[in-house]
Every structure is written in structure tokens, then in C-alpha cells.
Amino acid sequence: MKEPTTLVVAGLAILAAGTYAARLSGQLLRARITFPPRAAKLLEAAAVIMLAALVATTALTEGHGFSGLARPAGVLVAGVLAWRKAPFLVVVLAAAAVTALLRLLGVS
């Protein structure tokens, strides 16, 4: 039987090769595959919807329950600042500051 370290390294190498192949196939197939305009619009909308769902579940839940009000408030501040085209660093720091301040005040 092989050492556990060898198996881990082999697994990482296989996963890295698979990831590289998947990313490369997208670049190689881009010129060969075309989607109808309606399908292209639906794919764009799907990407936005998936991102919004990820943000919502991350902001609103922790474990199996509600995360409290501090985290969604920070995400809301970040969303408003991003919408107003604030620099990324300002968005992140403001969201963290609002969340930390609310938690310091006892709002979970």
C-alpha cells in the first residue's frame, strides 16, 4: 500500500490536470460553438442569478439557521457601495466595519 502522502499528491495532480483541461476546453471551443442570441441571453442571466443566490445564502445563513442582522447589513452596505462604483477596498472595509460595529453593539 502506498503512503498517504503519495496518494494525496497524486489526487492533487489529477484534480489540477482536470481543472486545467476543463478551462482549456472552454478557450478551445469558444470559436467552434455558437449559441443562438436567446440562449446567450439566458446564460448571462443564469450567471447573475447564480451569483445572487450565492450571496443571499452566504449573507443570510450560518449553519442551518439565520445568521443574524449584522452580516446582512454589512452585505447591504457593500452592495450599495459597489452599485455606486466605490473602490473594491472601500467596499470590503465598509462592509466589515458595519458588521463589526453592529456586533460590538450587541446586534447579532
Helices and strands as residue ranges (DSSP letters): H 4-29, H 37-60, E 61-62, E 65-66, H 70-83, H 88-104
